[in-house]
Every structure is written in structure tokens, then in C-alpha cells.
Amino acid sequence: MSLSAGLPGSEAMRHEGSETGVLLCHGFTGSPQSVRPWAEYLAAKGLTVSLPLLPGHGTRWEDLAATRWQDWYATVDRELRLLSERCEQVFVCGLSMGGALALRLAARHGAAVSGVAVVNPAATFPRLEGLALPLGRFLVRSAKGISSDIAKEGVTEVGYDRVPTHAAYSCREFFGVVRGELPQVTQPLLVMHSRTDHVVPPTDSGLVLSRVSSEDVTETVLENSYHVATLDHDAERIFADSYGFISRLAARKTARDGA
């Protein structure tokens, strides 16, 4: 089966830079476009950056219907391993479900991940929709899309206008897996979440913060953005705060190694 042509802006991005690597993960039904400005900012600072396109994304929602969370995770897992071969240290970042992917990478790879920075990380599924999915996915192929929850005028997210229900069910399962593994996250953590989010409730960030085992934790509340904050009013703050977070930890490791 041939896949559809990619949506504009949905291409993966790779940039060769310093010995410090950053893996960025986009969200469910979205594409690299939603976090590309973040990736480009970090690349311009000289970091090595990888922003993969998750399977089934960036084309049409029917392609996503044929994929499952194991496919999405396998892609970022592979990218992390490639970055680890190239870089002295690697940080993982993500938006929404991409944040959940980043957190699972940290839980499973331990010292191979030097730190985690997430924006509006998803950890739960809307209760009513979630209860309907086990049977409903066999009756209804898709539901209304969740893209472009952005406060800033004139800015849109490249994503699907429909959500395939089989993939949504798998996404729901994935969040359950991630919640169970959060105590295994011990790395320094930066959680940035919007006060107003129409896709992922801010309580998901609270859940993440309450369950991880990280000792070095920073929480930032984004006052002027909705869910896709990386394209919204607080984008520059996200970029600067995450770079500051990465720089601080990278410098600490360099000093420790040189001692």
C-alpha cells in the first residue's frame, strides 16, 4: 500500500551540531511543523538536533489508522540510539503525546538521556471518549480533529482534521503505559504547560510532576498560549527556557568530567 504525499511542513529535520544532541517529538495527529521552530532555535544555538516524523503522520488520517503506539515509539527510540552514537549527551523534548514519548524514553533509557523538557505533556485520555473507544472504534472510523488549538491569530498547525479511532485507542493504551513508568524517570525535568489548554488538561502536567522520581524539576506555567504552545505567544519563552535548561546541565556534566 502506497502512502499519501506529505503535508507541507511535515518533513523530518536533522541538524549536525555539537556533541550535545536533542531529540524532539511531535504530537498525536500533528507533524514536525508544530515543533520545527523549537528545533530550528536549538539548531541555531549549535546543538545537534533530530526531529523525526512519526509513522502515519503528516500525510492523511487514513495512514495513521494503520499504525499503533509501538510504531511511534519505535521511531523515537531509534532516533535516540542514533543520537547517542553521535553525541556525548542527549536530551529528549516533546509536545503533547510527544512529551509522553520523551518521558518513556527517559524511563527506559536511564543514563542515556541527560534531561527531559516537555510542553503540555499528555498522560490521560478524555474520560467519556476513552470509555467509548473500545467498542466505538469498530463502529466509527474517525472523530473530529484536535489540531490548531492556538491562541495566536493567523497561526495554524499542520495536522489532521480527523482522528482515526483505532489509533486513538492505541494512544489511550500508550498513556496508560507511560503513567506506569513515570516513577522510572529520574533525569532533570522541565515541564512547561499552558494555563488554558483545550486538548490536554493542565492536570496532566501535575500528574507527571507528582509521579516522576526526578529531583531536579522545573515547572513553567505558560499564561498566553493554548495547547500548541510551541507555535503560540509563549513560543520564544519555551525555546529560551529549554535551551537554558540544556545548557545548564551540559555545562555541569562538562565540569564534572573535567574535575
N, C-alpha and C positions, 0 to 999 in steps of 0.2 A: 504494500500500500504506500503510495507516494504522499508525502506531507505537503501542505499548502505553502505558498511563498510567505516569507516572513513579513510581519508588520513593520512599518518604518520605525526605526529606533530600537528595534528589539534585538539587534545584533549583540553577541557577546563582546567583551572588551578584555584585552590583556595589555599590560604595560610593563616593560622591563625597567626596573629602577635599582634601588639599593638592596642591601641584604635583609631589609625589613619588608615582609610581604603582608598584603591584606587581601582577604577573600571576602567579597561582598555577595550577598544572596538576596534576590528579589522575592516578591511575594506571590501568593496563590492567584492565578489568572492574570497576573501582571507580566512584566518583562524587564530586561535590564534598563530600559528607558527610565523607569521610576527611580533608580538609584544611580544612573550614569553620571549626573553632575557631582555626586558624592565621590564616585570612583575617579572622575577626572580631577577633582580637587586634590585628592590624595596622591594621584599620579604626578600632578604638577609640583607637589612637595618633594618629589623624588623617590617615593615608595614604589615597590613592585606591586602591581595590582592585578587581580583576576576577578572578572565579573562574568560568570557563565550564564547561559540561557538554559533554564530548566526544561526538561523534556515535556513536550505537549504545549508549551507556552510560546507566545509570540507569533502564532500563525492563525488558527481558528479554534474555537472552543471544542469542536468535534475531535480535534487531535488530542486535546487534554483529556477527553473522556476515556481514551485508551491507555492512560498512564495512571500510576499509583505512587504513593508517597515514597516507596522504596526506590522508584526511578529517580525522583527528585533528589533524595538524599544521596544516592549513589553518585550523582553528578558532582555535588559539592564535596563529597568525601574524596573523590578522585582529584578534584582541583586542589584540595588541601594537601594531599600527598605530593602532588607535583610542585606546589609552592614550597613545601618542606624540603624537597630535594634542592631547591634553588636558593632558599633564604635561611639565614641564621635563626630567625624567629618569624612567626606568622600570627596575625591577628584575624579574627573572624567577625564579620559585621553583617547585619541584615535588617530588612524591613518586614514587619508583619509575619507571615509564615516564614519568610527568610530569616527573621530573628529566631524562630523556633529551630530552623535548620542549623543556625550558628550555635545555638545553645546545645544542641545534640552533638555537634562536632566537638565542642568543648568537653562535654560529659564523657564522650567515648575516646577522645584522643589525648586527654590529660596534658602532659608537659609539651606536647607538640603544638599546642595552642597557647600563646602567650597572654592573650586577653580577648575579651568579648565586648563589642559595642552594638547595641540593638536599638531600633526605633519602633515603637508601638508593637512589641513582640506579641504574637498570638499564642495563646496557651489553652483556650477553650473554644467551644463552638456554640453559637446561639442555641439556647435550650430547646425552644419549640422546633426550629428547623432540624436540629440534631435528632430529636425524638422521631421525627417523620422520615428521616433518611433511610433507615434500614429497610423499610418496605417501599417508601415513596420513590426511591431511586429506580425501582423496577417499573414504576407507573409513569413517571415524568422524567424525560431525558435531561432537562435543563431548567434552571431558575434564573431570575433576574440577576444581572451582573452587579459587582461590588466595586468597580473601578472608579477612579476620579473623585474620591472624597477629599477635596482640596478647597481650602478657604480662599486662596488667592485667585482673583479674577483672571480669566483668559488662559488658565493653565489646565491642561488635561493630561491624564495618564494613558499611556498606550497599554490597553488591556482588553479583555473580553467583555462584551455586553451580556453574555450568558455564562452561567456557571453550570458545568456538567455535573449531574447529581452523583454519578458513580465516583468521580474524582473528589467531590465534596465529602462523600462518605469516607474515602480514604484519608482525606485531610483531617477529618474528625478523629479517625483512629490514630493518626500521627501525633496529634496534640496530646492524646492520652499517653502515648509512649514517652513523649518529651516530658510531660508532667512527672512521670515516674522516675525519670533520670535526672531531674533538676538537682537533687542533692549531690550528684557526682560532679557538678560544676563547681570548681574551686578557684578558677582563674580570676584575676581582676575583672570587674564587670562595670560597664557603663550602660545604664538604661535611660533612654530618652523617650518620653511619652507625652502625647498631646492631652491637654485637659479636656478637649472636646473631640471625640472620635466616633464616627457613625458606623464603623466597621468592626473594630476591636475595642472592647470596653477598657478603660484605663485600669480596671481591677485586674486585668491580665498581667500588667506590669507589676502590680502589687503581689500577685501570686508568684511570679518569677522571683521577685526580691525576697519573698518570705521563705522560699524553698531551696534556693541555692546555698552552697556552703562557702561561697566566696567571702573573704574578709575585707578585701579592697573593693568597695562598692560605691558607685556614684549614681545618684538619681537626678535627672533633669526634667522639669515639667515645661513643656512647650505650650505657651499661652496663646499663640496666634495661628495655629495650624490644626488641620483635621488629620485624617489617617495617613495620607501620603505626604507626610511632613517633609520628606526629602525633596519635594517639588514645591513646597509651600513657603509661607512667610518666615519660618524658623530654619530654613534650609542652611543658611550660612552659619548659624549657631551650631547645628548638627555637625557640619563639616569641620568647623574650627575646634569644637569640643572633642570630637573623636580623634582629630589629629593631635591635639594636646595630650589626650589620654594615651595614644600610641607612643608619642614622643617621650613622655614621662617614663613609661615602662621600658622602652627601648634603651633610654639613657641609663636607667637603673641597672639593666642587665649588662650593659657595656662596662659600667663602673664596677659591678660585681665581678665580671670576668677578668677585669684588669687588676683587681686587687691582689 
